[in-house]
């Protein structure tokens, strides 16, 4: 995947955030928490990739990116949807830059990864950091774009 494609993969999500018109769901995250999750997750993945590129041995744990209280606080600190849209763009640029900094060997580095979704452990095994970034910029953002669009009235 080209680093430019990573960054552009987030454009539809950002555009949807800027369109607004979201309802508050009876269950699950409102639009602000979905966006905060995307930002926080991008930053955690970017930090791990930057560490790998620098020769480190990071671990990925998505718990800060799925904690409701932390996400709420993060969203509030950005002032709502406008700030979140800008933060998603910044985090996507950082993710693309971190990906570009990985050579082939670093991209194949197996990083321990723990992923929890809705309180359920869905992954506890190593993943190649390069592939992980590609999945984050494809399946992960597509899933959350669908989730965000479902909240529009």
C-alpha positions in Angstrom: 0.0 0.0 0.0 1.3 3.5 -0.9 1.6 5.9 2.1 -0.6 8.4 0.1 -3.3 5.8 -0.1 -3.2 5.4 3.7 -3.8 9.1 4.2 -6.5 9.3 1.6 -8.3 6.3 3.0 -9.5 8.6 5.9 -10.9 11.3 3.6 -14.5 9.8 3.4 -14.5 9.4 7.2 -13.4 13.1 7.7 -16.0 14.3 5.1 -18.8 12.4 6.9 -17.7 13.9 10.2 -17.9 17.4 8.7 -21.3 16.7 7.2 -22.7 16.0 10.7 -26.4 15.3 11.2 -25.7 12.5 13.6 -28.2 10.9 16.0 -27.3 9.5 19.4 -27.6 5.8 19.3 -29.6 3.9 22.0 -26.6 1.6 22.3 -23.0 2.0 21.2 -20.8 5.0 20.6 -22.1 8.3 19.3 -20.2 9.9 16.4 -17.8 11.8 18.7 -16.6 8.6 20.3 -16.3 6.8 17.0 -14.1 9.6 15.7 -12.1 9.8 19.0 -11.5 6.0 18.7 -10.2 6.3 15.2 -7.8 9.2 16.2 -6.5 7.4 19.3 -6.1 4.1 17.5 -4.2 5.8 14.7 -1.9 7.5 17.2 -1.2 4.2 19.1 -0.4 2.3 15.8 1.7 5.2 14.6 3.7 5.3 17.8 4.3 1.6 17.5 5.4 1.9 13.9 7.7 4.8 14.7 9.3 2.7 17.5 9.8 -0.3 15.1 11.5 2.1 12.6 13.8 3.3 15.3 14.7 -0.3 16.2 12.4 -0.7 19.2 10.2 -3.6 20.2 6.8 -2.1 20.9 3.6 -3.9 21.9 0.1 -2.8 20.7 -2.7 -2.6 23.1 -5.9 -0.9 22.0 -7.3 -0.4 25.5 -6.8 3.4 25.5 -8.6 3.6 22.2 -11.7 1.7 23.4 -12.1 3.2 26.9 -15.3 5.2 26.9 -14.3 7.7 29.5 -10.9 8.3 27.9 -12.5 8.7 24.4 -15.1 11.1 25.8 -12.4 13.3 27.5 -10.4 13.3 24.3 -13.4 14.3 22.1 -14.3 17.1 24.5 -10.7 18.3 24.5 -10.9 18.8 20.8 -14.2 20.7 21.0 -16.4 18.3 19.2 -16.8 17.1 15.6 -14.9 19.9 13.9 -11.8 19.3 16.1 -12.2 15.6 15.7 -12.3 15.8 11.9 -9.1 17.8 11.9 -7.5 15.4 14.4 -8.4 12.4 12.2 -6.6 14.1 9.3 -3.5 14.7 11.4 -3.5 11.2 12.7 -3.9 9.8 9.2 -0.9 11.8 8.0 1.1 10.5 11.0 0.1 7.0 10.2 1.1 7.4 6.5 4.4 8.9 7.5 5.1 6.1 10.1 4.3 3.5 7.4 6.6 5.3 4.9 9.5 5.1 7.4 9.3 1.3 7.6 11.7 -0.6 5.3 10.7 -4.1 4.2 12.3 -5.7 7.2 10.8 -3.3 9.7 7.3 -3.6 8.0 7.5 -7.4 8.6 8.4 -7.0 12.3 6.0 -9.1 14.3 4.6 -7.0 17.1 2.7 -8.4 20.0 -0.9 -7.2 19.7 -3.9 -7.3 22.1 -7.2 -6.1 20.7 -10.4 -5.9 22.7 -13.7 -5.0 21.1 -16.9 -4.4 23.2 -15.2 -5.9 26.2 -14.3 -9.1 24.3 -10.7 -10.2 23.4 -10.5 -10.5 19.7 -6.8 -10.8 19.2 -3.8 -11.7 21.4 -1.1 -12.6 18.9 1.7 -11.0 17.0 1.0 -9.1 13.8 3.4 -7.6 11.2 3.3 -3.8 11.8 3.2 -3.0 8.0 0.2 -5.3 7.5 -1.4 -3.9 10.6 -1.2 -0.4 9.3 -2.7 -1.5 6.0 -5.6 -3.2 7.8 -6.1 -0.1 9.9 -6.3 2.1 6.8 -8.7 -0.3 5.0 -10.9 -2.7 7.0 -10.8 -0.7 10.3 -11.6 2.7 8.8 -14.2 1.2 6.5 -16.0 -0.4 9.4 -16.1 2.8 11.3 -17.2 4.9 8.3 -20.1 2.5 8.0 -20.8 2.9 11.7 -20.6 6.7 11.4 -23.0 6.8 8.3 -25.5 4.7 10.2 -25.7 7.4 12.8 -26.6 10.1 10.3 -30.2 11.1 10.2 
